[in-house]
Amino acid sequence: MERADAENFQKEEELAIIEEILGGNINQFEKLEKKYRKPLTLLISRMIRNSEDVRDIVQETFIRAYNNLRFFNREYSFHSWLFKIASNLCIDYIRKRRIQTISIEQPFALTDEEKRIDYPDSDTDTYNKIFTSERNKILHQAIEQLPEHYKNIIILRHFEELDYQEISQRLGLPLGTVKAQLFRARKALLGILKGQQFDFGV
């Protein structure tokens, strides 16, 4: 209960600061920036290794947060919203930097844990054929056709090689939702690749 009270107090305090900023007192944004710069840097550093790029993404996160502050949903916490902006920027960065060079063989190999997941119509051999036998260009074009949330979860799992728990924390989703979305994302990707008129052995 004490923890909940503390979180509510923090949320109310931040909402008051946001109201001041929206009311014209833009200097108040420095309080939010000072409070979240370190945890934001730590979050981004987990996804991006280049320290200079980390600093750039931290700064861009604050810029986007400030420019879109009027759209912030006050039902949610500011830090969750801020970290979501940062995560999306990191995913965009990773996609742009690695889309032309990533090897599809190792990142898309299924783990033993994933092979044990019992989903209807799941065919791990089919996925392995797709993920290991075709050129990067074909796969990347197919990924780009996926809905944004499917695209993001594919990148986090297979390009960043995060486990389910890490993806759950990164996206703020329940573990079961992450597993289900990843399954559906793969199934959607399979459907796109089938439509390319290439022989994927399916």
N, C-alpha and C positions, 0 to 999 in steps of 0.2 A: 504493500500500500504506500509505503514511504517513497519507494522508487517511482511509482505511478504519479504521486503528488509532485515529485521533483521534475518528472518529464512534462507534466502539465504546466508547471510553473515556467519551465524553460520555453515551452511552446508559446505560452502567453507573452512572455518577455520578448521573444523573437517576433511575434505578430505585432507587438507594439512598435518595435523598431521598424518593421516593414511598413506599417501605417505612416510613420514619420517620414520615411524615405519617399513613399508615394505622395505624401503631402508637400514635398518639396525640400525636405532636409536631407539632401543627398549624402552629406558627410556621415550620416548614420550607417551607411553601407559599410564603412570602414570597420565597424564593430563586428559585423558578420564576417567580413573578409579576414580579420585578425583571428577570430574564433575558429574558423574552418580551414584556414590555409594549411596548417600542419596535417590534420587528418585527411584533407583532400589530396595533399601531396603523397601521403602514404598509400592511399587508395590507388591513385594513378600509377605510382611506382610499381605496384604489383602487376600492372598490365603493360607498362611501357618502360623499357630499360634505359633509354637515353635520357640522361638527367636534364639536358637542355630542352628536349621535347616535353618532358614532364612539366617543367616550368611554364612552357608555352601553353600547354593544355590546362594547367591550373589557372593561368591568367584568362584564357578564353572561356573557361567555365564561369568565372566570376563576371566576365563581361556579358555573357549570355544570360546569366541569372539576373543581373541588373537590368538588362534591356527587356527581359520578359517578366519582370517582377509583378507587373499588373495582372498577369495570367496565373500567378501562383494560387493554387487551391488551398485555402486556409484550413480545410479539413485534415490536411496532411502535415507532417513535420517539414520544416524548411530543409533540414539536413538530408532527408530522403530525396527531396526534390532536387537539391543541389548535387547529390551524389549520382542521381539518375542522369543529369546533364553531363557530368564528367564521364560516366560509363559510356554514354552514347558517343561522346567525342573520341574516347579511346577506341571504341569499336570502329568508328570511321577511319581513324588513324591507321589501325591495324589492317583494315581492308585495303586502304590505298597503298600502304607500304609493302604488303606481303602478297597481294592478289596475283602478281605476275611471277613470283618466285617460289611460293610455297610448294613443297612436295606433297602430293596427295596420298602417297603410299602409306607412310607411317602415321600421319595425323588421323587418317580415317580408318585405321585398323581398329576393330572393335575390341574392347577389353573383355576379360573373362566375365566381369560383373555384368556388362551390357549384354553378353550372349545369354546370360541366365535370366534376363528379364522376360517374362512371359506376356507378350502382347499379342493380340489376335492378328493373324496374317503376317506376323513378323518373319522375314526370311533373311537371316544374317548372311548366308552365302551370297545371295543376290546383292546385298549392300556391299559386301567385300569386293565382288566383281566390279561393281560400278566405281567404288572408291579407289581401286588399285589398278585398273586396267586402261583407263582412258586418260587422255592428255589434260593438263591443267586448264587449258582454254575452254574445253567443253564443260568441265565441272564448274568453273567460275562463272561462265555465262548462265548456267542453270541456277546457281546460287543467287545471282543478281535478280532472277525472276521471282524468287520467293518473297512472300510478305515479310515486312520488316522484322517482326518478332521471330519468325522462323529463321530468317537470315542471321539475326544476332545470336541466336542460341546455337546454330551450326558453327559460327565463327568461334564462339567462346569454347565450345566443346572440342572441336576438331582442329582449329587453327591455334587457339591459345592453350589447348589441352588442359582445360580446367575440369575438375571432377564435378559430380552432381552437386555436392554440398557447396562448393565455391561458386558455381553458377547460381544456386539458390540464394546465396548471400549477395552476390553481385546484382542480381535482378530483383531481389526482394520478393521472390516467389517461393511457395511451399515446395518441398523436395519432390512430392508426387507430381505436382504441376510441371516441374522442370523435366522429369522423365517422360511424361505424357507429351509435352510439347516437342521434345527432341525426337520422339518416335514419329509424331505427326509431321515434323519438319523433314525427316528422312523420307517418309512416305511421299510427301509432296515433291521432294527433290527427285525421287525415283520416277514419279509421274512425268515430270518435266523432261528428264533424260530419255524416257521412253518416247516422248513426242518429238525427239530430235532426229529420229530415223537412223540412229546408230545401233549397231548390234551390241547390246549389253548383256546378252545371254539371259534375258528374263522373259 
